[in-house]
Amino acid sequence: MSQTTPTLTIRRARPSDLDGIMAIEEASFPSPWARQAMTDELGRRRGGFFLVAEVGGQLAGYAGVWVFAEEAHIMNIAVDPSYRRRGIGEALLLTLLARTVEMGARLAYLEVRPTNEQAIALYAKLGFHPYGRRPGYYADTGEDALLMAQRSLRQLDLAAQWRGWEERNGACEVTIEE
């Protein structure tokens, strides 16, 4: 790896990441979370967590999940527009899923806009399947939410998924920190 290759670091989010997370949230979603709601989630120490991805020390993305009763509810995954299409969302999701399995999760589920084809393709790549819709879920447009689930997390070969990620994104070194 050359010295000019930026390092991708994935770590647990800290309160000091709030401004960067909110900037990505606002650039990514027509109805972003309220700052106080995000502050509350970043302060959560039981039942859920947020991760951030940094490239060369710059906040590039984040992801959040709640875990309870062997279920992981993926709340958010967002990548700064200037860092999209580089595998960062996939790296965040792989890390999130690995951590939830360590916490005892057997299945994961999420909501996604049916028009978000890139996100749906990423989720499908990791074994998520549609199982229903929530009518009018998105208040800004009245759009339904597509419900997707990965029902066999413990059978998902996350190590093989990481190897595939590294083959496609070999220019980055991934470091997982607490």
Backbone as a chain_set.jsonl record, in Angstrom:
{"seq": "MSQTTPTLTIRRARPSDLDGIMAIEEASFPSPWARQAMTDELGRRRGGFFLVAEVGGQLAGYAGVWVFAEEAHIMNIAVDPSYRRRGIGEALLLTLLARTVEMGARLAYLEVRPTNEQAIALYAKLGFHPYGRRPGYYADTGEDALLMAQRSLRQLDLAAQWRGWEERNGACEVTIEE", "coords": {"N": [[0.855, -1.18, 0.0], [0.603, 2.144, -0.872], [2.043, 5.198, 0.472], [0.361, 7.296, 0.015], [-2.204, 6.346, -0.034], [-5.33, 6.672, 1.351], [-6.388, 5.754, 4.628], [-9.05, 3.715, 5.628], [-10.965, 3.926, 8.404], [-12.957, 2.392, 10.764], [-14.962, 2.964, 13.488], [-16.398, 3.159, 16.808], [-18.881, 5.625, 17.187], [-18.435, 8.896, 18.564], [-19.455, 11.51, 20.87], [-18.222, 13.819, 19.92], [-18.331, 13.523, 17.202], [-20.728, 14.401, 16.324], [-21.373, 16.818, 14.824], [-20.287, 16.271, 12.277], [-21.666, 13.91, 11.625], [-24.289, 14.903, 11.55], [-24.059, 16.658, 9.379], [-23.649, 14.856, 7.256], [-26.026, 13.407, 7.478], [-27.931, 15.405, 6.868], [-27.197, 15.976, 4.24], [-27.857, 13.643, 3.042], [-30.512, 12.77, 3.426], [-33.918, 13.613, 2.78], [-35.582, 14.164, 4.933], [-34.023, 14.683, 7.539], [-32.777, 13.302, 10.662], [-33.572, 14.84, 13.778], [-31.317, 16.963, 15.515], [-31.203, 16.637, 18.342], [-32.306, 14.07, 18.658], [-30.346, 12.528, 17.423], [-28.193, 13.128, 19.091], [-29.106, 11.915, 21.458], [-29.083, 9.216, 20.638], [-26.349, 8.796, 20.12], [-25.4, 8.924, 22.683], [-26.343, 6.651, 23.822], [-25.743, 3.668, 25.548], [-26.49, 1.091, 25.916], [-28.006, -1.561, 24.2], [-27.786, -0.517, 21.659], [-25.826, 1.086, 19.059], [-23.679, 3.411, 17.325], [-21.613, 3.6, 14.472], [-18.782, 5.113, 12.907], [-17.22, 5.985, 9.803], [-14.047, 6.86, 8.733], [-12.006, 8.506, 6.386], [-8.774, 9.029, 5.742], [-8.75, 10.58, 8.059], [-11.02, 12.157, 7.786], [-14.483, 12.441, 8.354], [-16.536, 10.175, 6.794], [-18.801, 8.613, 6.674], [-21.566, 7.01, 8.393], [-23.278, 4.697, 10.589], [-26.047, 3.229, 12.262], [-27.536, 1.151, 14.807], [-30.033, -0.677, 16.599], [-30.159, -3.221, 19.017], [-31.943, -5.908, 20.196], [-33.407, -8.667, 21.893], [-32.355, -10.77, 20.191], [-32.589, -9.535, 17.731], [-31.625, -7.226, 15.239], [-32.099, -3.924, 14.512], [-31.538, -1.973, 11.916], [-30.931, 1.338, 11.839], [-29.861, 3.645, 10.52], [-27.833, 4.265, 7.681], [-25.426, 6.07, 6.145], [-23.505, 7.81, 3.738], [-21.19, 10.352, 3.118], [-21.799, 12.467, 0.352], [-19.507, 13.022, -1.252], [-17.921, 10.807, -0.885], [-19.178, 8.572, -1.794], [-19.853, 5.451, -3.535], [-17.527, 4.057, -3.105], [-17.354, 1.836, -1.568], [-17.685, 2.286, 1.122], [-20.158, 2.375, 2.5], [-20.842, -0.334, 2.382], [-18.716, -1.429, 3.886], [-19.267, -0.298, 6.385], [-21.79, -1.496, 6.873], [-21.103, -4.247, 6.898], [-19.417, -4.286, 9.166], [-21.217, -3.43, 11.13], [-23.087, -5.559, 11.07], [-21.428, -7.701, 11.861], [-20.804, -6.935, 14.484], [-23.369, -6.98, 15.616], [-23.997, -9.687, 15.506], [-22.102, -10.64, 17.308], [-23.294, -9.611, 19.557], [-25.423, -11.25, 19.849], [-27.458, -11.236, 17.962], [-29.714, -12.721, 15.677], [-31.132, -12.099, 13.466], [-31.592, -9.399, 11.144], [-33.138, -6.307, 10.393], [-34.614, -3.674, 8.382], [-35.759, -0.473, 7.134], [-36.29, 0.928, 3.927], [-36.322, 3.34, 1.303], [-38.261, 2.555, -1.52], [-37.353, 3.609, -3.891], [-34.651, 3.868, -3.593], [-32.443, 2.469, -5.089], [-29.685, 1.79, -5.089], [-29.086, 1.353, -2.367], [-30.851, -0.774, -1.831], [-29.762, -2.737, -3.5], [-27.268, -3.116, -2.245], [-28.112, -4.114, 0.272], [-29.396, -6.473, -0.563], [-27.218, -7.861, -1.563], [-26.023, -8.667, 0.76], [-27.742, -10.535, 1.706], [-30.264, -9.63, 2.511], [-33.786, -9.613, 2.261], [-36.821, -8.5, 0.728], [-39.793, -8.14, 2.681], [-42.16, -6.884, 3.099], [-44.199, -3.871, 3.23], [-44.393, -0.536, 4.516], [-46.955, 1.515, 4.463], [-46.953, 4.914, 3.398], [-44.777, 5.709, 4.99], [-42.598, 7.531, 4.848], [-42.642, 10.732, 5.727], [-42.056, 13.107, 4.348], [-42.562, 12.695, 1.621], [-44.622, 10.921, 1.513], [-44.088, 8.464, 0.655], [-43.966, 4.889, 0.584], [-42.318, 2.588, 2.836], [-39.979, 0.123, 2.067], [-39.71, -2.959, 3.524], [-37.058, -4.852, 4.685], [-35.267, -7.859, 5.432], [-32.654, -9.753, 6.955], [-32.517, -12.868, 7.662], [-30.866, -14.872, 8.593], [-28.438, -14.286, 10.053], [-26.319, -15.488, 11.459], [-25.491, -17.48, 9.782], [-24.43, -16.131, 7.707], [-21.52, -15.625, 5.943], [-19.402, -13.648, 7.078], [-16.656, -13.234, 7.047], [-15.92, -14.09, 4.474], [-17.36, -12.225, 3.03], [-15.956, -9.908, 3.779], [-13.457, -10.492, 2.643], [-14.145, -10.396, -0.07], [-14.884, -7.708, -0.204], [-12.407, -6.487, 0.286], [-11.015, -7.339, -1.985], [-12.309, -5.892, -3.987], [-11.913, -3.28, -3.094], [-9.237, -2.784, -2.613], [-7.448, -0.682, -2.26], [-7.698, 0.498, 0.161], [-7.026, 0.356, 3.646], [-8.498, -1.305, 6.305], [-9.351, -0.548, 9.548], [-10.572, -1.58, 12.573], [-11.837, -0.044, 15.321], [-12.549, 0.553, 18.807]], "CA": [[0.0, 0.0, 0.0], [1.439, 3.354, -0.945], [1.849, 6.143, 1.563], [-0.679, 8.267, -0.327], [-3.506, 5.709, 0.056], [-5.98, 6.993, 2.619], [-6.827, 4.633, 5.448], [-10.435, 3.681, 6.068], [-11.073, 3.528, 9.799], [-14.324, 2.275, 11.275], [-14.897, 2.953, 14.95], [-17.618, 3.588, 17.487], [-19.088, 7.076, 17.147], [-18.27, 9.652, 19.81], [-20.211, 12.762, 20.838], [-17.516, 14.823, 19.115], [-18.636, 13.264, 15.794], [-22.098, 14.825, 16.049], [-21.481, 17.79, 13.727], [-20.026, 15.58, 11.021], [-22.784, 12.996, 11.369], [-25.448, 15.695, 11.145], [-23.815, 17.174, 8.023], [-23.91, 13.746, 6.335], [-27.47, 13.141, 7.591], [-28.658, 16.449, 6.137], [-26.872, 15.861, 2.815], [-28.285, 12.334, 2.545], [-31.926, 12.455, 3.591], [-34.824, 14.762, 2.684], [-36.105, 14.418, 6.285], [-32.975, 14.214, 8.459], [-33.073, 13.215, 12.081], [-33.337, 16.041, 14.579], [-30.03, 16.938, 16.206], [-31.354, 16.079, 19.684], [-32.502, 12.621, 18.533], [-29.034, 11.946, 17.139], [-27.428, 13.264, 20.333], [-29.583, 10.864, 22.359], [-28.607, 7.914, 20.157], [-24.902, 8.696, 20.316], [-25.166, 8.741, 24.109], [-26.872, 5.338, 24.229], [-24.684, 2.709, 25.843], [-27.038, -0.26, 25.98], [-29.023, -1.888, 23.219], [-27.547, 0.022, 20.327], [-24.592, 1.826, 18.88], [-23.388, 4.025, 16.034], [-20.241, 3.53, 13.979], [-18.418, 6.091, 11.88], [-16.121, 5.647, 8.897], [-13.182, 7.999, 8.418], [-11.023, 8.31, 5.317], [-7.727, 10.019, 5.932], [-9.114, 11.456, 9.171], [-12.257, 12.894, 7.5], [-15.699, 11.656, 8.527], [-17.06, 9.838, 5.468], [-20.088, 7.933, 6.774], [-21.956, 6.505, 9.71], [-24.351, 3.704, 10.612], [-26.558, 2.997, 13.613], [-28.373, -0.034, 14.977], [-30.546, -1.091, 17.905], [-30.156, -4.673, 19.132], [-32.692, -6.445, 21.324], [-34.064, -9.962, 21.721], [-31.796, -11.458, 19.029], [-32.923, -8.805, 16.516], [-30.904, -5.98, 14.989], [-32.845, -2.986, 13.667], [-30.611, -1.002, 11.351], [-31.626, 2.632, 11.814], [-29.305, 4.577, 9.537], [-26.528, 4.121, 7.036], [-25.284, 7.194, 5.213], [-22.142, 8.144, 3.336], [-21.061, 11.697, 2.565], [-21.863, 12.386, -1.117], [-18.187, 13.039, -1.9], [-17.249, 9.532, -0.653], [-20.026, 7.463, -2.244], [-19.396, 4.541, -4.599], [-16.169, 3.596, -2.772], [-17.454, 0.673, -0.688], [-17.73, 2.681, 2.539], [-21.433, 1.912, 3.053], [-20.746, -1.783, 2.556], [-17.816, -1.681, 5.02], [-20.028, 0.026, 7.596], [-22.82, -2.51, 7.084], [-20.434, -5.485, 7.316], [-18.969, -4.121, 10.55], [-22.424, -3.378, 11.944], [-23.635, -6.915, 11.17], [-20.517, -8.515, 12.678], [-20.974, -6.549, 15.887], [-24.675, -7.419, 16.128], [-23.894, -11.129, 15.724], [-21.384, -10.774, 18.586], [-24.244, -9.25, 20.616], [-26.45, -12.284, 19.917], [-28.512, -11.084, 16.957], [-29.909, -13.79, 14.706], [-31.702, -11.507, 12.262], [-31.501, -7.938, 11.045], [-34.154, -5.753, 9.512], [-34.492, -2.245, 8.127], [-36.677, 0.143, 6.187], [-35.589, 1.66, 2.871], [-37.201, 3.867, 0.253], [-38.25, 1.677, -2.703], [-36.63, 4.282, -4.972], [-33.218, 3.877, -3.289], [-31.985, 1.235, -5.72], [-28.314, 1.451, -4.67], [-29.146, 0.767, -1.022], [-31.514, -2.074, -1.938], [-28.781, -3.667, -4.081], [-26.296, -3.43, -1.194], [-28.744, -4.989, 1.259], [-29.615, -7.779, -1.189], [-25.901, -8.487, -1.656], [-25.722, -9.244, 2.075], [-28.77, -11.501, 2.08], [-31.532, -9.043, 2.928], [-34.888, -9.856, 1.325], [-38.041, -7.741, 1.048], [-40.849, -8.929, 3.295], [-43.391, -6.113, 3.243], [-44.136, -2.414, 3.041], [-45.085, 0.332, 5.474], [-47.561, 2.576, 3.645], [-46.809, 6.306, 3.815], [-43.78, 5.781, 6.06], [-41.763, 8.726, 4.739], [-43.551, 11.881, 5.859], [-41.748, 14.177, 3.394], [-43.122, 12.4, 0.302], [-45.71, 9.962, 1.618], [-43.61, 7.219, 0.057], [-43.929, 3.695, 1.426], [-41.015, 2.007, 3.16], [-39.794, -1.279, 1.762], [-39.156, -3.652, 4.684], [-36.128, -5.909, 4.289], [-34.705, -8.594, 6.565], [-31.624, -10.784, 6.804], [-33.034, -13.768, 8.702], [-29.895, -15.905, 8.995], [-27.172, -13.58, 10.271], [-25.239, -16.358, 11.941], [-25.023, -18.298, 8.668], [-23.774, -15.238, 6.754], [-20.067, -15.734, 6.058], [-18.899, -12.277, 7.087], [-15.234, -13.247, 6.667], [-15.881, -14.151, 3.009], [-17.833, -10.921, 2.555], [-14.843, -8.969, 3.944], [-12.442, -10.793, 1.619], [-14.661, -9.841, -1.32], [-14.795, -6.248, -0.107], [-10.989, -6.131, 0.136], [-10.634, -7.535, -3.386], [-12.872, -4.784, -4.775], [-11.5, -1.986, -2.541], [-7.917, -3.074, -2.078], [-6.644, 0.517, -2.025], [-7.918, 0.983, 1.531], [-6.763, -0.505, 4.786], [-9.596, -1.143, 7.246], [-9.003, -0.72, 10.95], [-11.757, -1.522, 13.414], [-11.489, 0.452, 16.66], [-13.676, 0.763, 19.731]], "C": [[0.896, 1.237, 0.0], [1.124, 4.3, 0.203], [0.751, 7.147, 1.266], [-2.086, 7.672, -0.256], [-4.153, 6.06, 1.388], [-6.459, 5.734, 3.329], [-8.295, 4.793, 5.787], [-10.447, 3.147, 7.485], [-12.543, 3.491, 10.172], [-14.215, 2.123, 12.776], [-16.262, 3.346, 15.507], [-17.702, 5.109, 17.453], [-18.928, 7.669, 18.536], [-19.127, 10.907, 19.734], [-19.543, 13.838, 19.985], [-17.748, 14.634, 17.612], [-19.979, 13.858, 15.37], [-22.209, 15.793, 14.874], [-21.277, 17.127, 12.369], [-21.144, 14.624, 10.637], [-24.004, 13.776, 10.884], [-25.269, 16.271, 9.74], [-24.093, 16.085, 6.986], [-25.403, 13.42, 6.32], [-28.255, 14.13, 6.738], [-28.384, 16.401, 4.64], [-27.469, 14.601, 2.194], [-29.788, 12.107, 2.533], [-32.797, 13.701, 3.497], [-35.432, 15.15, 4.038], [-35.087, 13.916, 7.299], [-33.477, 14.131, 9.899], [-32.837, 14.574, 12.723], [-32.01, 15.875, 15.333], [-30.144, 16.301, 17.599], [-31.562, 14.564, 19.647], [-31.165, 11.93, 18.27], [-28.142, 12.023, 18.372], [-27.81, 12.157, 21.311], [-29.052, 9.492, 21.941], [-27.104, 7.748, 20.356], [-24.549, 8.471, 21.781], [-25.62, 7.394, 24.628], [-25.714, 4.375, 24.463], [-25.192, 1.277, 25.912], [-28.066, -0.419, 24.868], [-28.809, -1.324, 21.833], [-26.236, 0.762, 20.264], [-24.544, 2.435, 17.488], [-21.918, 3.822, 15.734], [-20.016, 4.689, 13.026], [-17.283, 5.52, 11.042], [-15.36, 6.937, 8.618], [-12.234, 7.596, 7.301], [-9.998, 9.42, 5.469], [-8.058, 11.032, 7.016], [-10.383, 12.263, 8.959], [-13.454, 11.971, 7.667], [-16.354, 11.439, 7.169], [-18.425, 9.168, 5.522], [-20.36, 7.492, 8.188], [-23.075, 5.491, 9.543], [-24.756, 3.486, 12.061], [-27.503, 1.815, 13.659], [-28.861, -0.123, 16.418], [-30.538, -2.613, 17.902], [-30.93, -5.064, 20.382], [-33.338, -7.762, 20.926], [-33.654, -10.659, 20.427], [-32.128, -10.802, 17.695], [-32.114, -7.515, 16.442], [-31.76, -5.128, 14.057], [-31.871, -1.925, 13.194], [-31.376, 0.297, 11.147], [-31.158, 3.503, 10.662], [-28.023, 4.018, 8.952], [-26.464, 5.266, 6.041], [-23.81, 7.457, 4.969], [-22.167, 9.544, 2.733], [-21.052, 11.599, 1.037], [-20.499, 12.356, -1.8], [-17.412, 11.732, -1.718], [-18.058, 8.337, -1.144], [-19.381, 6.692, -3.375], [-17.942, 4.091, -4.384], [-16.191, 2.404, -1.821], [-17.575, 1.007, 0.786], [-19.034, 2.229, 3.194], [-21.412, 0.419, 3.31], [-19.846, -2.13, 3.742], [-18.521, -1.386, 6.339], [-21.054, -1.06, 7.9], [-22.206, -3.836, 7.518], [-19.992, -5.414, 8.778], [-20.154, -4.132, 11.503], [-22.988, -4.788, 12.148], [-22.752, -7.809, 12.027], [-20.688, -8.205, 14.154], [-22.317, -7.035, 16.439], [-24.693, -8.927, 16.354], [-23.169, -11.39, 17.044], [-22.306, -10.479, 19.765], [-25.403, -10.239, 20.708], [-27.554, -12.168, 18.885], [-28.524, -12.272, 15.996], [-30.473, -13.251, 13.393], [-31.559, -9.998, 12.327], [-32.602, -7.471, 10.106], [-33.982, -4.249, 9.415], [-35.63, -1.795, 7.221], [-35.844, 0.913, 5.178], [-36.621, 2.183, 1.877], [-37.132, 2.933, -0.954], [-37.505, 2.293, -3.887], [-35.115, 4.3, -4.754], [-32.591, 2.567, -3.786], [-30.581, 0.829, -5.298], [-28.312, 0.796, -3.297], [-29.778, -0.622, -1.074], [-30.552, -3.111, -2.499], [-27.732, -4.066, -3.044], [-26.902, -4.395, -0.181], [-28.96, -6.39, 0.692], [-28.307, -8.559, -1.287], [-25.528, -9.197, -0.35], [-26.875, -10.09, 2.61], [-30.065, -10.934, 2.614], [-32.565, -9.284, 1.831], [-36.08, -8.995, 1.716], [-39.073, -8.664, 1.698], [-42.135, -8.144, 3.494], [-43.148, -4.639, 2.982], [-44.833, -1.738, 4.212], [-45.657, 1.491, 4.67], [-47.339, 3.961, 4.258], [-45.769, 6.564, 4.874], [-42.973, 7.075, 6.038], [-42.652, 9.959, 4.651], [-43.304, 12.951, 4.798], [-42.4, 13.955, 2.032], [-44.358, 11.512, 0.352], [-45.348, 8.604, 1.037], [-43.659, 6.078, 1.069], [-42.486, 3.377, 1.798], [-41.038, 0.554, 2.726], [-39.135, -1.9, 2.989], [-38.286, -4.794, 4.184], [-35.552, -6.564, 5.537], [-33.628, -9.551, 6.096], [-31.913, -11.734, 7.955], [-32.047, -14.835, 9.168], [-28.512, -15.291, 9.178], [-26.034, -14.508, 10.646], [-24.724, -17.294, 10.855], [-24.309, -17.448, 7.608], [-22.269, -15.303, 6.978], [-19.461, -14.338, 5.944], [-17.424, -12.207, 6.705], [-15.102, -13.282, 5.148], [-16.35, -12.827, 2.416], [-16.718, -9.882, 2.669], [-13.759, -9.209, 2.91], [-12.868, -10.225, 0.267], [-14.571, -8.33, -1.341], [-13.351, -5.803, -0.348], [-10.508, -6.319, -1.303], [-11.12, -6.377, -4.258], [-12.332, -3.422, -4.349], [-10.109, -2.065, -1.956], [-7.067, -1.858, -1.76], [-6.79, 1.051, -0.61], [-7.542, -0.086, 2.543], [-7.883, -0.247, 5.784], [-9.108, -1.462, 8.648], [-10.273, -0.591, 11.768], [-11.3, -1.136, 14.814], [-12.741, 0.543, 17.508], [-13.946, 2.217, 19.89]], "O": [[1.834, 1.339, 0.791], [0.066, 4.21, 0.826], [0.252, 7.794, 2.187], [-3.066, 8.403, -0.4], [-3.586, 5.777, 2.444], [-6.882, 4.77, 2.691], [-8.737, 5.871, 6.185], [-9.987, 2.033, 7.737], [-13.282, 4.445, 9.926], [-13.479, 1.273, 13.279], [-17.148, 3.798, 14.783], [-16.704, 5.797, 17.667], [-19.241, 7.035, 19.544], [-19.494, 11.331, 18.638], [-20.225, 14.674, 19.392], [-17.389, 15.511, 16.827], [-20.328, 13.822, 14.19], [-23.063, 15.604, 14.008], [-22.016, 17.398, 11.423], [-21.525, 14.536, 9.47], [-24.672, 13.37, 9.933], [-26.239, 16.361, 8.987], [-24.703, 16.357, 5.952], [-25.976, 13.183, 5.256], [-29.138, 13.738, 5.975], [-29.257, 16.752, 3.847], [-27.576, 14.496, 0.972], [-30.29, 11.334, 1.718], [-32.458, 14.737, 4.07], [-35.756, 16.315, 4.266], [-35.264, 12.837, 7.865], [-34.444, 14.784, 10.292], [-32.006, 15.357, 12.263], [-31.645, 14.769, 15.732], [-29.281, 15.517, 17.992], [-31.05, 13.85, 20.51], [-30.888, 10.87, 18.832], [-27.411, 11.076, 18.665], [-26.941, 11.535, 21.92], [-28.625, 8.703, 22.783], [-26.643, 6.667, 20.722], [-23.507, 7.89, 22.085], [-25.312, 7.032, 25.764], [-24.801, 4.29, 23.64], [-24.392, 0.343, 25.962], [-28.885, 0.467, 24.626], [-29.577, -1.624, 20.919], [-25.61, 1.034, 21.289], [-25.278, 2.024, 16.589], [-21.077, 3.866, 16.632], [-20.958, 5.187, 12.409], [-16.498, 4.691, 11.502], [-15.952, 7.971, 8.308], [-11.723, 6.476, 7.279], [-10.318, 10.602, 5.34], [-7.695, 12.204, 6.911], [-10.796, 12.991, 9.861], [-13.442, 10.843, 7.176], [-16.689, 12.398, 6.475], [-19.14, 9.152, 4.52], [-19.502, 7.585, 9.066], [-23.733, 5.43, 8.504], [-23.928, 3.547, 12.97], [-28.185, 1.511, 12.681], [-28.173, 0.309, 17.343], [-30.873, -3.232, 16.891], [-30.619, -4.615, 21.486], [-33.757, -7.95, 19.784], [-34.51, -11.09, 19.654], [-31.975, -11.423, 16.643], [-31.94, -6.81, 17.436], [-32.104, -5.552, 12.953], [-31.43, -1.08, 13.974], [-32.34, 0.353, 10.384], [-31.974, 4.039, 9.913], [-27.231, 3.379, 9.645], [-27.346, 5.414, 5.195], [-22.98, 7.342, 5.871], [-23.049, 9.878, 1.941], [-20.369, 10.738, 0.481], [-20.357, 11.714, -2.841], [-16.356, 11.557, -2.327], [-17.654, 7.195, -0.928], [-18.498, 7.187, -4.075], [-17.225, 3.786, -5.337], [-15.141, 2.003, -1.318], [-17.57, 0.104, 1.623], [-19.018, 1.749, 4.328], [-21.905, -0.046, 4.338], [-20.172, -3.025, 4.521], [-18.385, -2.142, 7.3], [-21.18, -1.498, 9.044], [-22.734, -4.489, 8.418], [-20.172, -6.369, 9.534], [-20.106, -4.766, 12.557], [-23.326, -5.166, 13.269], [-23.257, -8.59, 12.833], [-20.715, -9.115, 14.984], [-22.398, -7.454, 17.594], [-25.334, -9.402, 17.291], [-23.575, -12.262, 17.814], [-22.124, -11.031, 20.851], [-26.278, -10.082, 21.56], [-28.51, -12.943, 18.932], [-27.477, -12.756, 15.566], [-30.314, -13.868, 12.339], [-31.425, -9.405, 13.397], [-32.95, -8.158, 9.146], [-33.308, -3.626, 10.236], [-36.353, -2.6, 6.634], [-34.812, 1.487, 5.527], [-37.653, 1.556, 1.642], [-36.036, 2.557, -1.37], [-37.074, 1.574, -4.788], [-34.373, 4.709, -5.647], [-32.259, 1.683, -2.997], [-30.306, -0.363, -5.16], [-27.62, -0.199, -3.081], [-29.288, -1.547, -0.427], [-30.526, -4.248, -2.026], [-27.349, -5.234, -2.972], [-26.272, -5.388, 0.184], [-28.734, -7.382, 1.385], [-28.292, -9.778, -1.114], [-24.81, -10.197, -0.357], [-26.974, -10.332, 3.813], [-30.896, -11.685, 3.126], [-32.27, -9.176, 0.641], [-36.327, -8.78, 2.903], [-39.21, -9.825, 1.312], [-43.11, -8.688, 4.011], [-42.064, -4.219, 2.577], [-45.745, -2.299, 4.819], [-44.907, 2.366, 4.237], [-47.51, 4.161, 5.461], [-45.867, 7.554, 5.598], [-42.695, 7.652, 7.089], [-43.321, 10.197, 3.646], [-44.241, 13.636, 4.388], [-42.754, 14.92, 1.355], [-45.061, 11.365, -0.648], [-46.188, 7.709, 0.94], [-43.423, 6.28, 2.26], [-41.549, 3.843, 1.149], [-42.004, -0.164, 2.987], [-38.101, -1.41, 3.445], [-38.718, -5.604, 3.364], [-35.37, -5.914, 6.567], [-33.683, -10.085, 4.988], [-31.585, -11.434, 9.103], [-32.371, -15.623, 10.056], [-27.542, -15.712, 8.548], [-24.904, -14.325, 10.192], [-23.632, -17.848, 10.988], [-23.659, -17.989, 6.714], [-21.797, -15.062, 8.089], [-19.06, -13.903, 4.864], [-16.987, -11.226, 6.103], [-14.262, -12.578, 4.588], [-15.802, -12.36, 1.417], [-16.543, -9.064, 1.766], [-13.201, -8.261, 2.357], [-12.056, -9.646, -0.455], [-14.226, -7.733, -2.361], [-13.103, -4.857, -1.095], [-9.683, -5.544, -1.787], [-10.412, -5.938, -5.164], [-12.296, -2.498, -5.161], [-9.835, -1.473, -0.912], [-6.061, -1.98, -1.061], [-6.07, 1.972, -0.223], [-7.724, -1.28, 2.308], [-8.189, 0.908, 6.082], [-8.525, -2.517, 8.894], [-10.977, 0.414, 11.662], [-10.475, -1.822, 15.417], [-13.856, 0.603, 16.989], [-14.856, 2.599, 20.626]]}, "num_chains": 1, "name": "protein.A"}
